[in-house]
Amino acid sequence: MKILVLSFYFPPDLSAGSFRSIALVRELRDALPKDATVHVVTTMPNRYSSFAMPASELQTTGNVTVTRIHLPSHKNGLLDQSRAFFFFAREVRRLLKGEDYDLVYATSSRLMTAALGAYLARQKKVPLYLDIRDLFVDTVKDVFPKWLYFVVRPVLSIMEKFTMNASAHVNLVSKGFAGYFARKFPNVALSFHPNGIDDEFIGMPIDLHHEQLPEDAVVTVVYAGNIGEGQGLHEIVPELAVRMRGRLSFKIIGDGGRKSKLIEALRERGVTNVELINPISREELLCEYQQADILFLHLNDYDAFQKVLPSKLFEYAASGKPIWAGVSGYAKQFVLDEIENAVVFSPCRANEALEALSTLALRSVVRTEFIEKYRRTNIMKLMASELIAIGNASRSKNLADSPGKKT
């Protein structure tokens, strides 16, 4: 069996798609028979220009081969990201010309990688397994300028329809996406395997003897992740920092398309209790989590984000630290139902955020049930078994259609 894995990001890149892809590839590597192969096609690290890590263009380990494509430099702007993806798509088509597979797998948050997977699966006449991490067509109406949304919406809708109808199976990382798919693609076979907790975070030391901080202590609040329009940090952090000067100290770790806007908002308000740190390795991130008093999460106040489930919640929860989350919709209910010692507030509402903060216990807890339920390896085992079942069926069909063909 030959499986093609398409992921725009892959380690050592830092992103939810990267971590998800490597976990799945490891499970496939261990579960597949010796004569089966997995071909990962991805990019050279490009998630953040401020975090550059070396990587090989071609890497083979056992039955897994990783091919990385060099992209034009970009800084997470809309136009340069689009240019980078179309370059990637062109190179993938060239690279895979004449290659045969039994299954195409694609993980995608912005639809483009999923559409490329659909094109390749149709071209090679094999099943497509999609892992959908965001509803891009639903999201762009909020994050794109209105004029641009009305221009691109018809094209994106056609692309989305083509992509989903080309799939044999679609996994959704959030059950909040279910209604959207039931309405638009009722005949697509679905599963719900969310993001999970990687082993690095499961082994994190948790100080259960941490006492309540003195009233005059400065509380350290850590946010780690993307700094984009979707997170909307520029809409909430400056206000919270000003109002809690002398009581809270923020550490914002990451990069993204709205970092400059956040910097500008902090400067305009004369904020001195927010430290901005460029992306760091996961090992360094573990240390930052351990030193934090509170972990902070925020999504912008857009209708589309009512359906999402941020991947960051899983590693935050594994840390045992108190969680302060500005989320709504499905994510809000998930936090309230699943995560102990976590509070939520409506996005971009500073008053509500401070009210929620006042109810948060500044102590660590061990969230054993949550960790066992959402351990990444367990989730990926289930996904890998689905892929292998579809791949085996495809391989059997290929052999029946071409008895002399080796796969």
C-alpha positions as CSV (number, residue, x, y, z in Angstrom):
1,M,0.0,0.0,0.0
2,K,1.2,3.5,-0.8
3,I,-0.3,6.5,1.0
4,L,0.3,10.1,0.1
5,V,0.2,12.6,3.0
6,L,-0.2,16.3,2.1
7,S,0.4,18.8,4.8
8,F,1.5,22.4,4.2
9,Y,3.2,22.4,7.6
10,F,5.3,19.6,9.0
11,P,8.0,19.4,11.8
12,P,10.2,21.2,12.5
13,D,7.6,23.9,11.7
14,L,5.4,25.0,14.6
15,S,1.7,24.7,13.9
16,A,-1.3,22.7,14.8
17,G,-1.2,21.1,11.4
18,S,2.4,20.2,11.8
19,F,2.0,18.5,15.1
20,R,-1.1,16.7,13.9
21,S,0.6,15.4,10.8
22,I,3.7,14.0,12.4
23,A,1.5,12.2,15.0
24,L,-0.5,10.5,12.3
25,V,2.5,9.6,10.2
26,R,4.1,7.9,13.3
27,E,0.9,5.8,13.8
28,L,0.8,4.9,10.1
29,R,4.4,3.9,10.2
30,D,3.9,1.5,13.1
31,A,0.5,0.1,12.0
32,L,1.2,-0.5,8.3
33,P,2.8,-3.7,7.0
34,K,6.5,-3.7,6.2
35,D,6.0,-3.4,2.4
36,A,3.7,-0.4,2.7
37,T,5.0,3.2,2.3
38,V,4.0,6.6,3.4
39,H,5.1,9.6,1.3
40,V,4.8,13.0,3.0
41,V,4.9,16.0,0.8
42,T,5.2,19.3,2.6
43,T,7.2,22.5,2.7
44,M,10.5,23.6,4.1
45,P,9.8,25.3,7.5
46,N,8.0,28.6,6.8
47,R,5.3,29.1,9.4
48,Y,7.1,32.1,11.0
49,S,9.9,34.1,9.6
50,S,11.1,34.7,13.2
51,F,11.5,31.0,13.8
52,A,13.8,29.3,11.3
53,M,14.8,25.7,11.8
54,P,16.9,23.6,9.5
55,A,15.3,20.6,7.7
56,S,16.3,18.2,4.9
57,E,14.6,18.4,1.5
58,L,14.4,14.6,1.4
59,Q,14.2,12.5,4.5
60,T,13.6,8.7,4.7
61,T,13.0,6.8,7.9
62,G,11.9,3.2,7.5
63,N,8.8,3.2,5.3
64,V,8.3,6.9,5.5
65,T,9.7,9.4,3.1
66,V,9.3,13.2,3.6
67,T,9.8,15.6,0.7
68,R,10.0,19.3,1.5
69,I,9.5,22.0,-1.1
70,H,11.2,25.4,-0.8
71,L,8.7,28.3,-0.9
72,P,9.2,32.0,-1.8
73,S,9.7,34.0,1.4
74,H,6.6,35.4,3.0
75,K,5.4,37.2,6.2
76,N,1.9,35.8,6.6
77,G,0.3,38.4,4.5
78,L,-2.7,37.4,2.4
79,L,-1.1,38.0,-1.0
80,D,2.3,36.4,-0.2
81,Q,0.7,33.4,1.5
82,S,-1.4,32.9,-1.6
83,R,1.7,33.1,-3.8
84,A,3.5,30.6,-1.6
85,F,0.6,28.1,-1.8
86,F,0.3,28.3,-5.6
87,F,4.0,27.8,-5.8
88,F,3.6,24.7,-3.5
89,A,0.7,23.3,-5.6
90,R,2.7,23.7,-8.8
91,E,5.7,21.9,-7.4
92,V,3.6,19.1,-5.9
93,R,1.9,18.5,-9.3
94,R,5.3,18.4,-11.0
95,L,6.9,16.2,-8.2
96,L,4.1,13.6,-8.2
97,K,3.6,13.3,-12.0
98,G,3.5,9.6,-12.8
99,E,3.5,8.5,-9.2
100,D,0.8,6.0,-8.1
101,Y,-0.9,5.8,-4.7
102,D,-3.7,3.8,-3.1
103,L,-4.9,6.7,-0.9
104,V,-4.4,10.5,-0.6
105,Y,-4.6,12.1,2.8
106,A,-4.7,15.9,3.2
107,T,-5.0,18.0,6.3
108,S,-6.1,21.6,5.8
109,S,-7.3,24.7,7.6
110,R,-7.5,27.0,4.7
111,L,-9.1,24.7,2.1
112,M,-6.2,25.0,-0.4
113,T,-4.3,21.9,0.7
114,A,-7.6,20.0,0.8
115,A,-8.4,21.1,-2.8
116,L,-5.0,20.1,-3.9
117,G,-5.5,16.7,-2.4
118,A,-8.9,16.4,-4.1
119,Y,-7.3,17.3,-7.5
120,L,-4.6,14.6,-7.0
121,A,-7.0,12.0,-5.8
122,R,-9.2,12.6,-8.9
123,Q,-6.2,12.6,-11.2
124,K,-4.9,9.3,-9.8
125,K,-8.3,7.7,-9.3
126,V,-7.9,6.9,-5.6
127,P,-9.8,7.7,-2.5
128,L,-9.3,11.0,-0.6
129,Y,-9.3,11.3,3.2
130,L,-9.6,14.9,4.4
131,D,-8.8,16.2,7.8
132,I,-10.6,19.6,8.1
133,R,-9.3,21.9,10.8
134,D,-11.3,25.0,9.9
135,L,-14.3,26.0,7.8
136,F,-12.4,28.4,5.5
137,V,-15.4,29.5,3.4
138,D,-17.3,30.2,6.5
139,T,-14.4,32.1,8.1
140,V,-13.4,34.4,5.3
141,K,-16.7,36.3,5.5
142,D,-15.5,37.6,8.9
143,V,-11.7,38.0,8.4
144,F,-11.6,39.2,4.7
145,P,-12.5,42.8,3.8
146,K,-16.2,42.8,2.5
147,W,-15.3,43.7,-1.0
148,L,-12.7,40.9,-1.2
149,Y,-15.1,38.4,0.3
150,F,-17.8,39.1,-2.3
151,V,-15.2,38.7,-5.1
152,V,-13.7,35.4,-3.9
153,R,-16.8,33.7,-2.3
154,P,-18.2,32.2,-5.6
155,V,-14.7,30.7,-6.4
156,L,-14.2,29.4,-2.9
157,S,-17.7,27.9,-2.8
158,I,-17.1,26.0,-6.0
159,M,-13.7,24.8,-4.8
160,E,-15.2,23.7,-1.5
161,K,-17.9,21.7,-3.2
162,F,-15.5,20.1,-5.6
163,T,-13.1,19.2,-2.7
164,M,-15.7,17.7,-0.3
165,N,-17.5,15.8,-3.0
166,A,-14.2,14.3,-4.1
167,S,-13.6,12.8,-0.6
168,A,-14.2,9.3,0.5
169,H,-14.1,10.4,4.1
170,V,-13.9,13.7,6.0
171,N,-12.6,14.1,9.6
172,L,-13.6,17.2,11.5
173,V,-11.5,18.4,14.4
174,S,-14.5,20.2,16.0
175,K,-18.0,18.9,16.5
176,G,-19.0,22.5,16.1
177,F,-18.5,22.0,12.3
178,A,-21.2,19.2,12.2
179,G,-24.1,21.5,11.5
180,Y,-22.3,23.2,8.6
181,F,-21.6,19.8,7.0
182,A,-25.0,18.4,7.6
183,R,-26.5,21.4,5.8
184,K,-24.0,21.6,2.9
185,F,-22.6,18.1,2.4
186,P,-25.1,15.7,4.0
187,N,-23.8,12.6,2.1
188,V,-20.1,12.9,3.1
189,A,-18.9,10.2,5.5
190,L,-17.7,12.0,8.7
191,S,-15.7,11.3,11.8
192,F,-14.7,13.6,14.7
193,H,-11.2,13.2,15.8
194,P,-10.1,16.4,17.6
195,N,-6.7,17.8,18.2
196,G,-5.1,16.2,21.2
197,I,-2.3,16.2,23.7
198,D,1.2,15.3,22.7
199,D,3.4,13.2,25.0
200,E,5.7,16.1,25.7
201,F,2.9,17.9,27.5
202,I,1.6,14.8,29.2
203,G,4.9,14.5,31.1
204,M,4.9,18.1,32.3
205,P,5.6,18.4,36.0
206,I,2.6,19.9,37.9
207,D,3.1,21.6,41.3
208,L,0.1,20.6,43.3
209,H,1.4,22.4,46.4
210,H,1.2,25.9,44.8
211,E,-0.4,28.1,47.3
212,Q,-2.7,31.1,46.6
213,L,-0.5,34.1,45.6
214,P,-0.4,37.1,48.0
215,E,-2.8,39.8,47.1
216,D,0.0,42.2,46.2
217,A,1.8,39.7,43.9
218,V,2.1,40.3,40.2
219,V,0.4,37.4,38.3
220,T,2.1,36.1,35.2
221,V,-0.3,35.4,32.3
222,V,1.1,33.5,29.3
223,Y,-0.3,33.3,25.8
224,A,1.4,31.0,23.3
225,G,0.4,30.7,19.6
226,N,-0.4,32.6,16.5
227,I,-0.9,36.3,16.6
228,G,-3.4,36.8,13.8
229,E,-6.8,38.3,13.0
230,G,-8.4,35.1,14.3
231,Q,-6.9,35.4,17.7
232,G,-7.7,39.2,18.0
233,L,-5.1,39.8,20.7
234,H,-4.9,43.4,19.7
235,E,-8.6,43.8,20.6
236,I,-8.3,42.6,24.2
237,V,-4.7,42.4,25.6
238,P,-3.9,46.2,25.6
239,E,-7.1,46.9,27.5
240,L,-6.6,44.2,30.1
241,A,-2.9,45.1,30.5
242,V,-3.8,48.8,31.2
243,R,-6.6,48.0,33.6
244,M,-4.5,45.4,35.5
245,R,-1.2,47.2,35.5
246,G,0.7,46.3,38.7
247,R,-1.4,43.2,39.1
248,L,-0.9,41.2,35.9
249,S,2.1,40.7,33.7
250,F,1.5,39.3,30.2
251,K,3.9,37.2,28.1
252,I,2.8,36.8,24.5
253,I,4.8,34.1,22.7
254,G,4.4,33.8,19.0
255,D,4.2,35.6,15.7
256,G,1.7,36.3,13.0
257,G,0.0,38.7,10.7
258,R,-1.4,40.9,13.4
259,K,1.6,41.2,15.6
260,S,2.5,44.6,14.3
261,K,-1.1,45.7,15.1
262,L,-0.8,44.4,18.6
263,I,2.6,46.3,19.0
264,E,0.9,49.5,17.8
265,A,-2.0,49.1,20.2
266,L,0.3,48.5,23.1
267,R,2.4,51.5,22.2
268,E,-0.6,53.8,21.8
269,R,-1.8,53.0,25.3
270,G,1.6,53.1,26.9
271,V,1.5,49.5,28.1
272,T,4.5,48.3,30.0
273,N,3.4,45.0,31.4
274,V,3.2,43.0,28.2
275,E,6.3,41.2,27.0
276,L,6.4,40.0,23.4
277,I,8.5,36.9,22.7
278,N,9.2,35.4,19.2
279,P,8.2,31.7,18.6
280,I,10.2,29.2,20.7
281,S,10.8,25.5,20.6
282,R,8.4,23.2,22.4
283,E,11.0,22.4,25.1
284,E,11.3,26.1,25.9
285,L,7.5,26.4,25.8
286,L,7.1,23.8,28.5
287,C,9.3,25.9,30.7
288,E,7.2,29.0,30.1
289,Y,4.0,27.0,30.9
290,Q,5.5,25.8,34.2
291,Q,6.5,29.3,35.2
292,A,3.1,30.8,34.3
293,D,0.4,31.5,36.9
294,I,-2.4,31.6,34.2
295,L,-2.6,30.5,30.6
296,F,-4.6,32.8,28.3
297,L,-6.5,32.1,25.2
298,H,-8.6,34.3,22.9
299,L,-10.5,34.1,19.6
300,N,-11.8,37.2,17.9
301,D,-15.5,38.1,18.0
302,Y,-16.5,36.5,14.7
303,D,-19.5,34.3,14.1
304,A,-17.4,31.7,12.3
305,F,-15.4,31.1,15.5
306,Q,-18.6,29.9,17.3
307,K,-17.8,26.5,15.7
308,V,-14.1,26.1,16.2
309,L,-12.2,24.2,18.9
310,P,-8.7,25.8,19.4
311,S,-5.9,23.2,19.4
312,K,-4.1,25.2,22.1
313,L,-6.7,24.2,24.7
314,F,-5.4,20.7,24.8
315,E,-1.8,21.4,25.8
316,Y,-3.0,24.2,28.1
317,A,-5.2,21.7,29.9
318,A,-2.4,19.1,30.2
319,S,-0.2,21.7,32.0
320,G,-2.5,21.7,34.9
321,K,-2.4,25.5,35.0
322,P,-5.5,27.8,35.4
323,I,-7.0,28.7,32.0
324,W,-8.5,32.1,31.2
325,A,-10.3,31.8,27.8
326,G,-12.1,34.3,25.6
327,V,-14.1,32.0,23.5
328,S,-17.7,31.4,22.6
329,G,-20.0,28.8,21.0
330,Y,-18.7,25.2,20.9
331,A,-15.3,26.1,22.4
332,K,-17.0,27.8,25.4
333,Q,-19.1,24.7,26.0
334,F,-16.2,22.4,25.6
335,V,-14.1,24.3,28.2
336,L,-17.0,24.4,30.7
337,D,-17.8,20.7,30.3
338,E,-14.3,19.2,30.0
339,I,-11.7,21.4,31.7
340,E,-11.4,21.8,35.4
341,N,-10.3,25.2,36.8
342,A,-10.9,27.1,33.6
343,V,-13.1,30.2,33.1
344,V,-14.5,31.7,29.9
345,F,-15.6,35.2,28.8
346,S,-17.1,36.6,25.6
347,P,-14.4,37.6,23.1
348,C,-13.2,41.2,23.2
349,R,-15.2,42.0,26.4
350,A,-12.7,43.3,28.9
351,N,-15.2,43.8,31.7
352,E,-16.4,40.2,31.4
353,A,-12.8,39.0,31.2
354,L,-11.9,40.6,34.5
355,E,-15.1,39.3,36.1
356,A,-14.2,35.8,35.0
357,L,-10.6,36.2,36.2
358,S,-11.8,37.0,39.7
359,T,-13.4,33.6,39.9
360,L,-10.3,31.7,38.7
361,A,-8.4,29.7,41.4
362,L,-4.7,30.3,41.1
363,R,-3.6,26.8,41.7
364,S,-2.6,23.8,39.5
365,V,-4.7,20.7,39.1
366,V,-4.1,17.3,37.5
367,R,-6.7,16.8,34.8
368,T,-6.2,13.0,34.5
369,E,-9.6,12.2,32.9
370,F,-9.1,14.9,30.3
371,I,-5.5,13.8,29.5
372,E,-6.6,10.1,29.0
373,K,-9.5,11.1,26.9
374,Y,-7.6,13.4,24.5
375,R,-4.2,11.8,24.4
376,R,-2.9,12.4,20.8
377,T,-1.6,8.9,20.3
378,N,-5.0,7.4,21.0
379,I,-6.8,9.8,18.7
380,M,-4.3,9.2,15.9
381,K,-4.6,5.4,16.3
382,L,-8.3,5.7,15.4
383,M,-7.6,8.0,12.4
384,A,-4.8,5.7,11.2
385,S,-7.1,2.7,11.3
386,E,-9.6,4.5,9.2
387,L,-7.0,5.5,6.6
388,I,-5.6,2.0,6.4
389,A,-9.1,0.5,6.0
390,I,-9.8,2.9,3.1
391,G,-6.3,2.3,1.6
392,N,-6.7,-1.5,1.8
393,A,-10.0,-1.3,-0.1
394,S,-8.5,0.9,-2.7
395,R,-5.4,-1.4,-3.0
396,S,-7.7,-4.4,-3.5
397,K,-9.6,-2.6,-6.2
398,N,-6.4,-1.6,-7.9
399,L,-5.2,-5.2,-7.9
400,A,-8.5,-6.5,-9.2
401,D,-8.5,-3.9,-12.0
402,S,-4.8,-4.6,-12.8
403,P,-3.8,-8.1,-11.7
404,G,-0.2,-7.7,-12.8
405,K,0.3,-4.3,-11.2
406,K,2.5,-4.0,-8.0
407,T,1.3,-1.5,-5.4
